Amino acid sequence: MHVYSSGESVASAMRGGVVALGNFDGFHAGHQAVVGRALARARAEGRPALVATFDPHPAKLFRPDAPPFALTRLDQKLDLFAGFGIDATVVIPFNAALAALTADQFVADWLHARIGAGVAVSGADFTFGTKRSGNTALLAELGQGHGFAAEVVHAVSDSGGVISSTRIREALRDGEVAAATALLTRPYSIRGEVQHGAKLGRTLGFPTANMVLGAYLRPRSGVYAVRARLGDGSHVDGVANLGIRPMIEPVVELLETFLFDWAGDLYGQTIDIELVEFLRPEWKLDGLDALKAQIAVDSDNARAALARVAR
C-alpha cells in the first residue's frame, strides 16, 4: 500500500479511485463497513481503492489540553488499511490551515485536485470544512461539480446501539476488554518502543518490557492478560501492569509486560501489546516479597485467561 503524507497529489494510477473518508480512530466495525464498501465498489468498477484519513485527530487542534484519547496510532491505522486490501492511503494533515478551509475549498483542493476522487464513500456523520459546515448531502452536491460521486454508508449497530469510538473508549476505561474487542473486531492493542526502566522486575524474576502510553487512551489501571506481537511478527503470551505502579517511587505511568517462556533483548524495539482480559486493579502490596508472590499469581491467572481465548 502506498502512503501519501506530504500533501502531494496521488499518482496517476490512483486517480479516479473510490476513496473512503474519515478519521477512523480505532478502525472499528463501523469504520470497516465504510472502508469495506469503498473496497468492494472499487473492485467491482475496476478502480483503485483509497482511504483518506486525518492526522492528528481534529480534537488535538480544537482541544489541545484534553486527556489522551487515541485508540490507534497512525502507523497502526495504516497497517490495518493495508491488511484490509486498500491500494493507497492519503494522510491529510489536520492543522489550522486545513481547519480554515471552507467545505467547497476542501473538496476542490483535496478530493478533486490532489486525490482525483472518482467516488467518495463516508459514514452518515461525516463532516468537513470550517466549523464542520459540510455534510454528506453537501459532499454529494459538490462532488457533482467536480466529477465524482458520493455514497453514504449507514452506521453499524449491535445490541448496545451504534458502534462508535466513544463506546470503545468507555469500555476500555471500565476494563471491559471483551466488549471493546467485539466492537473493534480484534483485541485492543497498544504499540510502543520498549524502554529501559528500573529493572525491578528482573531482580524479582519477572523481567518486563516497559512502554509509555503517549497519546493513547488510558484504559482502566490494573493487571491484564496480554498477547505481545514482537518486531519479527511472532506472538508471545504474557501478563501486564498498566498504571502508575503504586508501590514504586517515583510514580511513573507505564505499561509493563512480562512475557511468558521468552528470553531476549527488546530494548529499542517497537512491539504491540494486545489486552485480552482485565484481571484485577492495581494494589499497593506490603513489600517486595508480597509483590513477587502476587506477580506469580497474576501470571497463573493470565495463563488461564489466555487459554480460554483463541488466538
N, C-alpha and C positions, 0 to 999 in steps of 0.2 A: 504494500500500500504506500502510495506517495503522499507526503505531507507537505502542504504549503502553509508556511507560518510567518512569512515576512511581508505579507501584503501583496505579493506578486500575483500576476494573472496565471491561471492554470494553463497547462499545456493544451495545445490544440486538440489532442486526442481525448481530453477530458471535457471539452466544451460540448454543450448540448446535453449534458448528463442530467440524471434525476438526483436532486440534492435534498437530503434530509436536513432540516433546520432545527437547531435547538442547543441548549447548553448541555443537556444530557448528563448532569451530575449524578453519578451512581449507575447510570445506564441500566435502569430497572426495567421491569416487564413493559411498562407503558412506553418508555423510550425505545425499547426493542421493537415494539409494534410500529412506531414511526419509521425507524431505520429499516426494518424488515419490509415494510410496504415500498419504501424507496428502492430497495434492492430488488424486490420482485418485479416492480414496474420497469426498472432499468433492464433487467434480464429479458423481460417479455418484449420490450421495444428495441432491444439491441443497443442500448445506450450505456455509458459508464455510470456507475453508482458512486455518489459522493456524499460525504457528511460535511456540513458547515457548522462549526461549533465556536463557542466564545471562550476566551481565556484572558484574564482571570474571570471568575464568576462576576456578573454585574454587581452583585451585592458588595463585593470588595471595594468598588468605586463609590457606591452610594452610602454604605455603612462600614467604613474602614475600621471602626472600633468594635464591631460586632465580634462575639466569641467565634472561634474556629467552627466551621460547619461543613467543610467539604467531605463528600463521600468518596471521591476519586481524584487522584492527581491527573494532570493532563496526559502523562505518559501511559497511565492505566487506561484512560479512555481510548487513546489511540490503539493500544493493544486490543481492546475489546472490539473496536470498529474493524480492525484488520481481521480478527478472528471471525467476525460476522460475515466477511467476504466483501467489504467495501473496497473500491478501487483507489480512492483518494480522499483525504480529509483536508479541508481548509480551516485553519485556526485563525479566527478573526480576533484581533487584539481588542479587548473591551477596555477602552480608555476614554478620557474626556472628549477627545475628538470624535470618536465613534458615537458616544452618547449624545453629542450635539447634532448629529445628522438627522434631518427630517426623514420621515418614512420613505418619501419619494427618492431622496438622495441615497439612502441605504440601498434601496432596490437598484437604482441606476448604477451606483458605484460598485457595489459588491456583487449582487446577484447577476446583474447584466454584464458590466464591463469586466470585472475580474474573474468571475466564475463562469459566465456564459451559460447560466442555467437553462435547461430545456423544460424541466419540471421542478417545482419546489414543493416538497412534502413537509408538513408540520403537524404538530398537535393542535387541538382546537383552542388551546390557551396561549398559543404563540403570539408574542407582541414584539414590535420593533420600532425604531425611530425614536426621536427625542420625546421624553416623558411617556414612553410606551404608546405613542399615538397611533401606531399601525396595528391592525389585527388581521385575521385570516381573510376576511372579506376584502379589506383594502389590498392585501397581498395579491389576491386573485385579480382585482381590478388593475393594479399597477403592472402585474405580470403580463396582462393582455397587451399593454402598451409597449412592453419590452420583448415581446415574442416568446414568453414562456407561460406554461400552465401552472396552476396551483391545485394541490389536493390536501384535504384535511383528514387526519386520522383521529378518530374519537378516542377518548380516554378509555383505558383498560381498568376494569373493576374486579374486585373479588368480594367475598362475604363481608369484608370490613369497609368497603367503599372504594373510591378511586385510588388506584395505586399511584403513589407520589413519593418524591424525595422527602417531603415533610414527614410522612408516615414512617419511612425508614429511619429517619433521624430520631423520631420519638421512640421507636422500638429499640434502637441501639442505646439510647440514654437510659432506658428501663432495663437493659440487659436481656431483652427478648430477642436473642440471637436467631432462633428458629424462624420467628416472624420476619425478621429482616432478610434472612436467607430466602424465604419464599417470595418476598416482594422483589428481591434482586434477581432471583433465579440462580443464584450462586452464593457461596459464603462471602460475607463482608471481609474485605482484605485491606490491610494497611501495608503500604510499601515504604521502605526507607533504607538508609545506609546504616550498617552496623557500626556502632561507635564504641570506643574504649570507655569503660566505666570504672567503678571502684574495685571490681573483681571480687566482691564479697561472695557471690555465688560460687565462684571457683574454689574459694577456701572452704566452702561448705559441702563441696562435692557436686554442685549443680551449676556449672558454668552457663551463663546466659548471653544471648545475643541482644544487645541493647539498642533501641531505636527511639528517637524523639518523634513526637506526633505531628509537629509542624502545623499545617493548615487543616489537618483532619478534624472532623467532629470528634468530640470526646465521648466514646461510649461509657457506659456505667463502669466506674472504677471497680477493680476486683481481679479475680483469677479466672482464666479461661482455658478450656481445652482448645488447642490450636493445631493447624497444619501449616507448615512453612514450605514455601516454594523457593528453592535456592537459585543462585545465578545460573547453575548448569541445567536447570529445569527439573531437578529431582524434588520430590516431596518427602518431608520428614514430619512425623507427629511430634507434638510437644505440649508443654504447659506454659502459660504466660501470665505475668502480673502486669496489669495496666493501671497506672495510677501514680501516686506520689511516694510510695514505699514508706508508710508511717513510722517504721522502726529505724530508719536510716537518716542520718544527717549528712550534708544539708538536704533539705527537701527538694527533690528533682522529679519532674513528671516524665515517666519513661514507659515504654513497652519493653519488658524484659522476658525473653523467651528461652526456656530450657528445652533443648531438642533431645528426644529420646534416642538412645542407641546410635549416637552420631558423634564423631570427633573430627576436628579440623579448625581451620582459621577462617573466620568470616569477616574480620575487620576490614572496613572499607568497601565491602560488597553490598549491593542492593538486593534485598530479599523481600518477599511478600509473606505476611502473616495473616492467615485466614482464621477468623474467630468462628469456632464450631459450637461451643456451648459455654454459657456462663456457669461457673462452679460455685463461687462464693464472693462476698465483698472483701475489701481489704481489712485486715485486722492488725492491731498493734499487739504483738506477742511478747511474752516475758523472756527475752534474751535470745541469743543465737541458737542455743540448743533447741529451744521450742520452735524457732523459725525453721531449722533444719528438719525437724520432725514433721512440721506442717507441710513443707515442700514435698516431702516423701509421700504424705497422704494425698496432697493435691495431684501429684504425679500419677498415683494409682487411680484416683478419680478421673483424671483426664484420659488415661488409657482406656478405662471402662467406657467413658462417654464417646471416645473416638471409635471404639469397636462397634458402637451402636449406629454410627453414621457412615454410610458408604462413601468412598472417595468420589 
